[in-house]
Amino acid sequence: MTTRRLPVFILADVSGSMQGTPIESVKAGIRQLHRDLLGDPQAIESAYLSILTFGNSAQQVVPLTEVAQFNPPELQASGVTNFGDGLRLLLESFDRELVRTTADVKGDWRPLVFILSDGAPTDVDWPMYAQQLRERRPANIIAVACGDQADVNVLKQVTENVILMQEMSPDAFRAFFSFVSASVKQTSQKVGAVADGSAITLPPPPPGITIVP
Amino acid sequence: MSDDISPSAVRDSAADETAANTSHATHDVNSNHSDDSGGSSDAQSDVKSNATSDDGSHATDVVEPEAPAPAPPPMAVWTIREPDEPWCPEAFLEPLTRALGKDMADRLLARSPHERGEHAQQGDWTITGALKRGRRHAHVGAFNEDALFVHLGASRGVLVVADGAGSSAYSRIGSTVAVEIVGAALRNAAALNEAAAHDAMERAVSALQAIATGAKVDAKALRTTVLVAAWEPSATGTRVLTMQVGDGALVLAHQDGRVSRPTAGDAGEWSGEVHCFVPDSETMTYARKATVLTDVPDLAALLLVTDGVDDAMYPFPKYAPLILGQLVHGADAPLTGLNAQPVTPSLLASNAPGDVLLTWLGFEKRGENDDRTLAVALHRSAPQAIAPWAP
């Protein structure tokens, strides 16, 4: 008998355009998310967090780690927006880290993925990986377009769940990470769903964040 | 109350968390033991930890300066809240009454929504069932979403368990109505066969759709699993009818100690996901595929559980003989893989088996905090057929 996990992946854009307030706000948001989840007993017992980033290349900064053992990472922004490498690494992490149900093992809950990006991809491979994510539906993916330079249409090719954060202020990031926290808590509460990978019901987005239809 | 769990029986730091976690059980006492009014003194109260205690065997002659102890990881602290809304919102009252009849509807509305133990004995059979709100729901003031129906007549027994979908707002009503409709239909059926099972499920689907229409909600708001077993004597042993839509587990135990599983539960690639709930449009397709009528010459027990038990003890066929061993002979140590488990006597030796089973459902496993329901039918041969649980 093993412990079932709710895997939560955050794939963050750390390209040069995120330097300064945006990257500092992402770091603060991850710390805030961690604090929030430590106050939720079901999250303590089942949520696992992983942080991945993409700039010139993709990195898994924190592998899937239970909330109680998680240490918010240091992030630095530089380089281009190699979105495709980020999606590739996300798919690779799924294959490497997730446990699916078999006759002998109870699998993880369907993972939750939050993708943050403030720009447009600079690589050419991203459509291939976006297609894989869309077709395989290995997770409930929520993409957030940060600021007015983010390419919503690109994110829409990864997932139908795209939200728009109009400003890139610390308050806006704080609101977004509260939304992430609420989504994790709601997902861990409302277990029992149809296994068709259809869109999940998200908590209402906070002011300043809108769901892109 | 039966589950008076004593933190003093819990040892070591891992189990300290368990003690904190069990605190709700001490207070969550809206029990309605309809058949267990004889008291529950034999439903034991200790929780035993699976972790070993430090016996001091690591003592050394060299006294070294103590390194600062690492900060303990944050513990899950569970609370208990009562729901803010009534179990049956006003919009559902009239359609619920119309679907079930006034007497049954009144009976459902009067009993505890959070936990219940039931028991009956007749002829060769003893049946016991219990359901318990999970910590996850208690912590946020949500209702238990599981449901239970038990019946033992002169010749026929019926057990039905159901688990309302967590993603459906009124699944507690869906699961409760479904078990009552299916259970009553099989109790009253002229013959025990596939047609009777399918008729029972069709009645449940119709009732849930009618309630949804009457309450002006989408029928998906009432989604539930349903797991059924009915049995009666046959010329060659026992005729057993089983049917399942959704997850959970059902096993038969035989007199040679084997267990068999007539229907596999519906499970997706990820935890908590199934392909069809009652009353989805494909309910009858899934129900027909998972209906089994068989004559069992050596039936010793039937065991049905919702996923709150199945998921914590997976794969269930492996754990079913151990669970039955605990229920038939008593449990004095936790099953492998559990963090802690209450000490409970044999259901057969107790004068309050419903309370005992309710206490048994208080086992603890990290991350497994869903509502739990278990129903068991024990033939008089069960004590010989089923081996005692031994750690």
Contacts between the chains, C-beta under 8 A, distances in Angstrom:
chain1	res1	chain2	res2	distance
A	1	B	312	7.0
A	1	B	313	6.5
A	1	B	314	6.4
A	1	B	336	7.3
A	1	B	337	3.2
A	1	B	338	7.6
A	1	B	365	7.0
A	3	B	365	7.9
A	3	B	366	5.2
A	3	B	367	4.8
A	4	B	271	5.1
A	4	B	311	7.0
A	4	B	367	5.6
A	4	B	368	7.6
A	5	B	367	7.6
A	38	B	74	4.9
A	41	B	21	7.7
A	41	B	76	3.5
A	41	B	77	5.9
A	41	B	78	5.1
A	41	B	135	7.4
A	41	B	139	6.2
A	41	B	369	7.8
A	42	B	76	7.5
A	42	B	136	5.3
A	42	B	139	7.2
A	42	B	367	7.9
A	42	B	369	6.2
A	44	B	74	6.1
A	44	B	75	7.4
A	44	B	76	4.4
A	45	B	76	5.2
A	45	B	366	5.2
A	45	B	367	4.3
A	45	B	369	7.1
A	46	B	367	4.3
A	67	B	74	7.9
A	68	B	73	3.9
A	68	B	74	5.2
A	69	B	73	6.7
A	100	B	269	5.0
A	100	B	270	7.0
A	101	B	267	5.6
A	101	B	268	7.1
A	101	B	269	6.0
A	101	B	270	6.8
A	101	B	271	6.6
A	103	B	315	6.3
A	104	B	315	5.7
A	105	B	314	7.5
A	106	B	271	5.9
A	106	B	311	5.7
A	106	B	314	4.3
A	107	B	269	6.5
A	107	B	270	5.6
A	107	B	271	5.5
A	108	B	270	6.4
A	108	B	271	6.3
A	109	B	270	5.9
A	109	B	271	4.9
A	109	B	272	5.9
A	110	B	270	4.0
A	110	B	271	7.8
A	110	B	272	7.9
A	110	B	273	6.6
A	188	B	136	7.8
A	189	B	136	6.3
A	189	B	140	6.4
A	189	B	142	7.6
A	189	B	166	6.9
A	190	B	166	4.4
A	190	B	167	4.8
A	191	B	166	4.5
A	191	B	167	7.9
A	191	B	271	7.2
A	191	B	272	3.8
A	191	B	370	6.8
A	192	B	145	7.9
A	192	B	163	7.0
A	192	B	164	7.4
A	192	B	165	4.0
A	192	B	166	3.5
A	192	B	167	5.7
A	192	B	168	7.5
A	192	B	171	7.5
A	192	B	223	7.9
A	192	B	272	5.5
A	192	B	273	8.0
A	192	B	274	7.8
A	193	B	165	6.8
A	193	B	166	7.3
A	193	B	167	4.6
A	193	B	272	6.4
A	193	B	273	5.3
A	194	B	273	6.7
A	194	B	274	6.8
A	194	B	275	6.8
A	194	B	276	7.4
A	194	B	277	7.1
A	194	B	280	7.9
A	195	B	267	8.0
A	195	B	268	2.8
A	195	B	269	6.8
A	195	B	270	7.0
A	195	B	273	3.6
A	195	B	274	6.0
A	195	B	275	5.4
A	196	B	275	7.7
A	201	B	167	7.0
